[in-house]
């Protein structure tokens, strides 16, 4: 009689989907998400609806992470140019037909309201990594010029909206790819000198509120009840936390509503006030663990595309955290950059988890090949 081979059990069929995940990276993400949930619950001050919304966003973000982790880097490379072109097209459509809110044209209604600039946070490093992979072994100064143009187009469109925070993040993702591709330190020094020399010109083209943010960084006490209020109150909260903090759910600045946007851009001040230096160090160690692991994955990636993409995504985590904590601490101008995996906001959380999924995909593809 012929041998009848039974159909594999569901567990056996699903098992390949969970093989090869980078456990240290997942642990770092779990730590940061846990800290974020604890701090955000306090920052929202009992707003259960918003907290439930964030939990739903987290569930969607985890599904996105899992789905993207299944996509091999070769497939990601194929979608890079179409995704970049789609992002630029949507930015152009936003400039022409976008919705205006508080003087900014950042949103586009395509049946649902979207913010196309968020797409470029992922599309930009994908596109530049794809370009340098195609030029591997032949990369010269001309290629860095082409990459700069590819980067300048979406950054210029985002700054026009205006959205300085997102423009800076997209610029950072592209810059890290270009840097890891081999841009020389001499060229970097020349770029830094050029940026310093062009500062007066950039100041001329800045909006009034952007100039005010820079001036308030230098002297927030000049307008303590106006544009300097945010920095003053956040630094008071950070200082009042001391070593061990005032206690969970007992932050006076946060719960008396002195900290503006305490659940979004200034959530770090809530953490610092309630958990003190100890809580700050726990958060910093979580970010350090994530960044070191991401760079380890980048260093071991088998292709130039994977190395550039993993390195850029890892460094954007650093940029998010550094800029947010810097502005809340009063050492950087206030820009709309959330604290990664902590601040309230579904779009940013999904984008960050998508980037984490790409890191998992790169690490997973290497492990599966080695096995």
C-alpha positions in Angstrom: 0.0 0.0 0.0 1.3 3.5 -0.7 2.4 5.5 2.3 0.0 8.3 3.2 1.7 11.4 4.4 -0.5 13.4 6.8 -0.8 17.1 6.6 1.5 18.8 9.2 -0.1 20.1 12.3 -0.9 23.8 12.5 1.8 24.3 15.1 4.4 22.8 12.7 3.2 25.0 9.9 3.4 28.2 12.0 6.7 27.4 13.6 8.9 28.8 10.7 7.3 32.2 11.2 8.8 32.4 14.7 12.2 31.0 14.0 15.3 33.1 13.9 14.1 36.2 15.8 16.8 38.3 17.5 15.9 37.8 21.2 18.2 40.6 22.6 16.5 43.1 20.2 13.1 42.0 21.2 14.0 42.2 24.9 15.2 45.8 24.4 11.9 46.7 22.6 9.9 45.0 25.4 11.7 47.0 28.1 11.2 50.4 26.3 7.5 49.7 25.6 6.9 48.6 29.2 8.5 51.8 30.5 6.5 53.8 28.0 3.2 52.2 29.1 3.9 52.9 32.8 5.0 56.5 32.3 2.2 57.2 29.8 -0.5 56.0 32.1 0.6 58.6 34.7 1.0 61.3 32.0 -2.5 60.8 30.8 -3.9 61.3 34.3 -6.7 58.8 34.1 -7.7 59.4 30.5 -8.6 55.8 29.9 -9.9 56.4 26.4 -6.5 57.8 25.2 -4.6 55.0 27.1 -6.8 52.4 25.4 -6.1 54.0 22.0 -2.4 53.8 22.7 -2.7 50.1 23.6 -4.6 49.5 20.3 -1.9 51.4 18.4 0.7 49.2 20.2 -1.1 46.0 19.1 -1.2 47.3 15.5 2.5 48.2 15.7 3.4 44.8 17.0 1.5 43.2 14.1 3.4 45.5 11.7 6.7 44.5 13.4 5.9 40.8 13.1 4.8 41.1 9.4 7.8 43.1 8.3 10.2 40.7 10.1 8.9 38.0 7.7 9.9 40.0 4.6 13.5 39.2 3.4 15.9 42.1 2.8 15.9 41.3 -0.9 12.2 42.0 -1.1 12.6 45.2 0.9 15.2 46.3 -1.7 12.7 45.7 -4.5 10.1 48.0 -2.9 12.6 50.9 -2.1 12.3 52.9 -5.4 8.4 52.6 -5.7 8.0 53.6 -2.0 10.3 56.6 -2.4 8.5 57.8 -5.5 5.1 57.3 -3.8 6.3 59.3 -0.8 7.5 62.2 -2.9 4.3 62.1 -5.0 2.2 62.3 -1.8 4.4 65.2 -0.5 3.8 67.1 -3.7 0.0 66.4 -3.4 0.1 67.6 0.2 1.8 70.8 -0.9 -1.0 71.4 -3.5 -4.1 69.9 -1.9 -3.3 69.2 1.7 -5.3 70.2 4.7 -4.2 73.2 6.7 -4.2 73.0 10.5 -2.6 75.7 12.8 -0.9 77.2 9.8 0.8 74.0 8.6 -0.1 72.0 5.5 1.0 68.5 6.6 -2.0 66.2 6.0 -3.7 64.7 2.9 -7.2 63.3 2.7 -7.2 60.2 0.5 -10.3 58.7 2.0 -8.5 58.7 5.3 -6.3 61.5 6.6 -2.6 60.6 6.3 0.7 62.5 7.0 2.9 61.6 4.0 6.1 62.8 5.7 5.9 59.8 8.0 6.4 57.5 4.9 9.7 59.2 4.2 11.2 58.2 7.5 11.3 54.6 6.2 11.4 55.3 2.4 14.4 57.5 2.6 16.9 55.1 4.1 15.5 52.3 1.9 16.0 54.3 -1.2 19.6 55.5 -0.4 20.6 52.0 0.7 19.2 50.6 -2.6 21.1 53.2 -4.6 24.5 52.5 -2.9 23.9 48.8 -3.2 23.5 49.2 -7.0 26.8 51.3 -7.0 28.7 48.9 -4.8 32.4 48.8 -5.7 32.1 52.0 -7.8 31.0 54.5 -5.2 32.5 57.9 -5.8 32.0 61.6 -5.0 29.4 61.8 -7.8 27.3 59.1 -6.1 27.2 61.1 -2.9 26.0 64.1 -4.9 23.2 62.0 -6.4 22.3 60.7 -2.9 22.2 64.3 -1.6 19.7 65.3 -4.3 17.5 62.3 -3.5 17.6 63.4 0.1 17.1 67.1 -0.5 13.8 66.7 -2.5 11.7 65.2 0.3 13.4 67.2 3.1 12.7 70.5 1.2 9.0 69.5 0.7 8.6 68.7 4.4 10.3 71.9 5.5 7.9 73.8 3.3 4.9 72.5 5.1 6.5 73.6 7.6 7.5 70.6 9.8 11.0 71.2 11.1 11.0 68.2 13.4 10.0 65.6 10.8 12.3 67.2 8.2 15.2 66.9 10.6 14.4 63.2 11.2 14.2 62.4 7.5 17.4 64.3 6.9 19.1 62.3 9.7 17.9 58.9 8.2 19.4 59.9 4.8 22.6 61.4 6.3 23.4 58.2 8.3 23.1 56.1 5.1 25.4 58.4 3.3 27.8 58.4 6.2 27.9 54.6 6.5 28.4 54.4 2.7 31.9 55.9 3.2 31.6 59.7 3.1 35.0 61.0 4.1 35.6 63.1 7.2 37.1 65.8 5.0 33.8 66.2 3.2 31.9 66.1 6.5 34.1 68.9 7.8 33.4 71.0 4.7 29.7 70.4 5.1 29.8 71.5 8.7 31.7 74.7 7.8 29.1 75.3 5.0 26.2 74.8 7.4 27.8 77.2 9.9 28.4 79.8 7.2 24.8 79.5 5.9 23.2 80.0 9.4 22.4 83.7 8.8 20.7 82.8 5.5 18.7 79.9 7.1 17.7 82.3 9.9 16.2 84.7 7.3 14.0 81.9 5.9 12.9 80.5 9.2 9.3 81.2 10.4 8.8 83.5 13.3 7.8 80.7 15.7 11.0 78.8 14.7 13.1 81.8 15.5 11.3 82.2 18.8 12.2 78.6 19.8 15.9 79.2 19.2 15.8 82.5 21.1 14.0 80.8 24.0 16.7 78.1 24.2 19.2 80.9 24.8 17.1 82.8 27.4 13.7 81.2 28.3 13.3 83.7 31.2 12.7 86.5 28.6 9.2 85.2 28.1 8.4 82.9 31.1 4.6 82.9 30.6 4.8 82.6 26.8 7.2 80.8 24.5 9.7 80.1 27.3 7.0 78.4 29.5 7.5 74.9 28.1 11.3 74.8 28.7 11.1 76.4 32.2 8.4 74.0 33.5 10.0 70.8 32.0 13.4 71.7 33.6 11.7 72.3 36.9 10.1 68.9 36.7 13.3 67.2 35.9 15.2 68.9 38.7 12.4 68.2 41.3 12.7 64.5 40.6 16.1 64.3 42.4 17.7 60.8 42.6 14.7 58.6 43.2 11.8 60.8 42.1 8.6 62.0 43.8 6.9 58.7 43.4 4.7 57.1 40.7 1.5 59.1 40.0 2.8 61.8 42.5 4.6 64.2 40.1 3.4 67.7 41.1 4.4 69.5 37.9 2.7 66.9 35.7 -0.5 66.3 37.7 -1.1 70.0 38.3 -0.8 70.5 34.5 2.3 72.7 34.5 4.0 70.5 32.0 2.6 71.2 28.5 2.0 68.2 26.2 3.0 65.9 29.1 1.8 62.8 27.2 3.5 63.6 23.9 6.7 65.7 23.4 7.3 66.3 27.1 6.6 62.9 28.5 10.3 62.6 29.5 9.7 65.3 32.1 7.0 63.2 33.7 9.4 60.2 33.9 12.2 62.3 35.4 9.9 63.9 38.0 8.3 60.7 39.2 11.2 58.3 38.9 14.2 60.7 39.2 17.7 59.9 38.1 17.1 56.2 38.6 14.3 56.2 36.1 16.2 58.2 33.6 19.1 55.8 33.8 16.8 52.8 33.3 15.4 54.5 30.2 18.9 55.4 28.9 20.1 51.9 29.4 17.1 50.6 27.4 18.0 52.9 24.5 21.7 52.0 24.8 20.9 48.3 24.7 18.7 48.8 21.6 21.2 50.9 19.7 24.2 48.7 20.5 22.2 45.6 19.4 21.1 47.4 16.2 24.6 48.3 15.3 25.7 44.8 16.0 23.1 43.5 13.5 24.2 46.1 11.0 27.9 45.1 11.4 27.0 41.4 10.7 24.6 42.0 7.8 25.7 40.1 4.6 25.0 42.8 2.0 25.8 46.5 1.7 22.1 47.3 1.4 21.3 45.5 4.7 24.3 47.1 6.5 23.4 50.6 5.5 19.7 50.1 6.2 20.2 48.6 9.6 22.8 51.2 10.6 20.6 54.1 9.5 17.4 52.8 11.3 19.4 52.1 14.5 20.8 55.7 14.5 17.4 57.2 13.9 16.4 55.6 17.3 19.3 57.5 18.8 18.3 60.7 17.0 14.7 60.5 18.3 15.8 59.9 21.9 18.6 62.5 21.8 16.6 65.3 20.3 13.6 64.7 22.5 15.5 64.5 25.8 17.7 67.4 24.7 14.7 69.7 24.0 12.9 68.7 27.3 16.1 69.3 29.2 16.6 72.7 27.7 19.8 72.1 25.7 18.1 71.9 22.2 15.3 74.0 20.7 11.7 72.6 21.1 10.7 70.6 18.0 8.0 68.1 17.5 10.0 64.9 18.0 8.4 62.2 20.3 10.3 60.1 22.8 10.6 56.7 21.0 8.3 54.0 22.3 7.2 56.2 25.2 5.3 59.3 23.8 1.6 59.0 23.0 0.9 58.7 19.3 0.0 55.8 17.1 1.6 56.9 13.9 5.1 57.4 15.4 4.8 54.1 17.3 3.9 52.2 14.2 6.8 53.8 12.2 9.3 52.9 14.9 8.0 49.3 15.1 8.2 49.1 11.3 11.8 50.1 11.5 12.4 47.6 14.3 10.8 44.9 12.1 13.3 45.7 9.3 16.1 45.2 11.9 14.6 41.9 12.8 14.3 40.9 9.2 18.0 41.6 8.5 19.1 39.7 11.7 16.7 36.8 10.9 17.8 36.4 7.3 21.4 36.0 8.4 20.5 33.4 11.0 18.3 31.4 8.6 21.1 31.4 6.0 23.7 30.3 8.6 21.4 27.5 9.8 
